[in-house]
């Protein structure tokens, strides 16, 4: 093969592999909780109860995987520490390719989560992707002499360190708040009733399939239709499991509830927990707001923090905050329609096209 053609082929493969790793790492960094939930599903499917005993392990593995993928992708993209990066990439794929083959055969976990919520692949598509990447990496290792350094060796460590710091910053910000870029169907600006409608094409499904609200006590004013058709504002406190929810911000949450009552807005807690957990939460926090049941997976998709706060207006999500970033009393200076944070914020990266 002509040397120039071989150089072009090798470096095209380099760009494909590096772009895939950078993208895969980035979408995990902006939503570490999503990957942590998926890792938890893997541990359950693999029947590893000893590892499930460590509640912070899925998040630690989520961040480690995301940082490693992102930084290795940057390294290969810029031809930095080429041999080490290729070897580590091959090692990762030798670990994940048999796992994705097992998932494709057994369907133990329906979505691998390799690209988060940004791009969903079937398990067989994921296995094929891993095999293709592994083949490209073997080619890169075999023809590594065609990967020429174009960044001085003296500053390569600075670029690698910079990539690590950027990755850690993205992960930290996304863990503290909600994902920086929201690829989920419950993004800010989403009109939930429209997203729940079935498309004209029978081969397609609604963007949101399983959003429902069932009142904890008999209350005709608390149900899915009543909440989504309310032309006023509704605060939804999202807590998949109250028994594991962070109660450190309860004073502010109760103040938000008082504010909602003062201005005639709904304030409702959506949870998948049972009676005992709800009673314990009420005793622990002095919660006076009503509760309703929603599917655990749906709640984890709506918001990552436990608890989190979502603000609806006429069925549209106009605000979403983690437990650490909820508006406080200093921001509640009047009715919601006069406050900047209560206005729909449409951003191109939050709205699926």
Secondary structure by P-SEA (a helix, b strand, c coil): ccaaaaaaaaaaaaaaaaaaaaaaaaaaaacaaaaaaaaaaaaaaacccccccccaaaaaaaaaaaaaaaaaaaaaaaccaaaaaaaaaaaaaaacaaaaaaaaacccccccccccccccccaaaaaaaaaaaaaaaaaaaaacccccccccccaaaaaaaaaaaaaaaaaaaaaacccccccccccccccccccccccccccccccccbbbbbbccccccccaaaaaaccbbbbbbcccccccccccaaaaaaaaaaaaaaabbbbbbbbcccaaaaaaaaaaccccbbbbbccaaaaaaaccccbbbbbbcccccccccccccccccccccccccccccccbbbbcccccc
